Amino acid sequence: MNQQSGHITPAGGNIFEDLGFDTAAALQTESRRLVAQQQAIRDSLMAALLTGIDAQGLTPGETASLLGLGRTRLTELRQCRTDRFTIDELVRLLLRTGLRVHFEVSLPTEAAKHETG
């Protein structure tokens, strides 16, 4: 398999641009947008979880037992350390409290399509 390309990317060049990929800046912007969306989901789930726990009037020990969390994880939860919990884990914890979880997924609006694309 001896295939030769008519183009050589110079040292310091961007091979990804040469291959037709978006620039790194555009990819970083998209990545940041996706991370921000995931963070917003975790924030909402965490807020619902804490509200549900508080509404039940549970002691820290009862909360830890109900959720199956150790002292450190319970502290991280109470401190709203959303960076320490995955979306899956937050959903699991919500279900363990007896709360019902519903998701809504929708297509982006025309305005949002133009902002991202």
BELKA-V927606 format. One record per residue. RES is the residue in one small letter. PSI is psi in whole degrees, 0 to 359 (* if undefined). D_CENTER is the distance of its C-alpha to the mean C-alpha in whole Angstrom. Layout:
BEGIN
res & psi & d_center
RES & PSI & D_CENTER
RES & PSI & D_CENTER
END
This chain:
BEGIN
res & psi & d_center
m & 84 & 43
n & 81 & 44
q & 137 & 42
q & 140 & 42
s & 147 & 40
g & 0 & 42
h & 136 & 39
i & 127 & 38
t & 123 & 35
p & 157 & 37
a & 134 & 36
g & 355 & 33
g & 175 & 32
n & 100 & 29
i & 329 & 29
f & 320 & 26
e & 319 & 28
d & 328 & 31
l & 359 & 29
g & 7 & 28
f & 157 & 24
d & 160 & 23
t & 159 & 23
a & 322 & 21
a & 318 & 21
a & 320 & 19
l & 322 & 17
q & 319 & 16
t & 315 & 15
e & 318 & 14
s & 316 & 11
r & 321 & 11
r & 316 & 10
l & 319 & 8
v & 319 & 6
a & 321 & 7
q & 317 & 6
q & 322 & 3
q & 320 & 5
a & 323 & 7
i & 314 & 7
r & 319 & 6
d & 315 & 9
s & 317 & 11
l & 319 & 11
m & 315 & 12
a & 317 & 15
a & 320 & 16
l & 312 & 16
l & 321 & 18
t & 317 & 20
g & 319 & 21
i & 313 & 22
d & 323 & 24
a & 332 & 26
q & 350 & 27
g & 35 & 29
l & 146 & 28
t & 164 & 29
p & 320 & 27
g & 317 & 29
e & 320 & 28
t & 313 & 24
a & 317 & 24
s & 314 & 26
l & 317 & 25
l & 347 & 21
g & 35 & 22
l & 149 & 21
g & 177 & 23
r & 315 & 24
t & 314 & 22
r & 323 & 19
l & 320 & 20
t & 316 & 21
e & 322 & 17
l & 311 & 16
r & 333 & 19
q & 8 & 18
c & 41 & 15
r & 71 & 13
t & 336 & 9
d & 345 & 9
r & 359 & 11
f & 138 & 9
t & 163 & 7
i & 317 & 7
d & 316 & 10
e & 319 & 12
l & 320 & 11
v & 315 & 13
r & 317 & 15
l & 320 & 16
l & 316 & 17
l & 325 & 19
r & 335 & 21
t & 352 & 22
g & 1 & 23
l & 150 & 21
r & 140 & 20
v & 129 & 17
h & 143 & 17
f & 149 & 15
e & 126 & 16
v & 133 & 15
s & 158 & 17
l & 150 & 18
p & 151 & 18
t & 166 & 21
e & 320 & 24
a & 318 & 23
a & 326 & 19
k & 319 & 20
h & 330 & 23
e & 323 & 20
t & 340 & 18
g & * & 21
END
